[in-house]
Amino acid sequence: MTGSTSEAVTSLAIDTATSHAVVAIGGAGGRPLAVRTWHAGHRHGDDLLPAIRAALGEAGVELAEVGAFVVGTGPGAFTGLRVGLATAKALAHAFGRPLVGVSSAEALLASANAATAGLDGDGRFRALLLPAGPHDRVLVEDGVARLLRGSGVSGDDAALPPTDVLVAVDLEGRAPHAATDRGITARDGLAATLLRLGAARSARGETDDVARLVPEYVTLPRGVGAVSGEVAWSRGRP
């Protein structure tokens, strides 16, 4: 190892499913060594590789020393997920390292629960609400995504599960306030949770085929139809 870190680096995690992209370097067991989080906007392609270099530099390691690549698979918007997945796949293939896909929805809910009740908590937050374009939303429950038409009214939406089990990410003003507050907390802890879940999957030998791992989109480019396992692009303008 060329850097000052004495602990062997085991993973590099990437998530581009929300408005804030995440790059994290993890040691044994997924312990965070370096984290970069930023508001991505539409600049994932410009900012992701520099963020990876910065995180590696902070951890004091080389890219070739990474033992596995962890990537959030969504649900999320087309552009961000495409860049994140493609980057993780390219790095895993280039360095001959395992690739571990982790549901971003699972990681966000786990992050919210860990922040509230600790890692051994009761998992009471069971539903995740995400934007699907400017007008619609997607609800994820038990790993199943369902498109909800309309933005909703904060604190008053009959289509949603009870507020006390809901986490809403990137939906300020379009979901109950308590749920959006939990979404901020979940997003803040996403890097550490993604590393932890990725390390657990990797330890169990649950790695993914670079050619077969696909993102879970909530919005697709205009004119592109949904395929099996994806939610169709929303009615909002791009």
Secondary structure, DSSP 8 states (H G I E B T S, - for coil): --SS--S---EEEEE-SSSEEEEEEE-GGG-EEEEEEEE-TT-HHHHHHHHHHHHHHHHT--GGG---EEEE--SEEHHHHHHHHHHHHHHHHHHT--EEEE-HHHHHHHHHHHHHH-TTS-----EEEEEETTTEEEEEETTEEEEE-S--BTTB-TTS--GGGEEESS-TTSS-HHHHHHHHHHHHTHHHHHHHHHHHHHHTT--B-TTT----EEE--TT----TT-----SS--
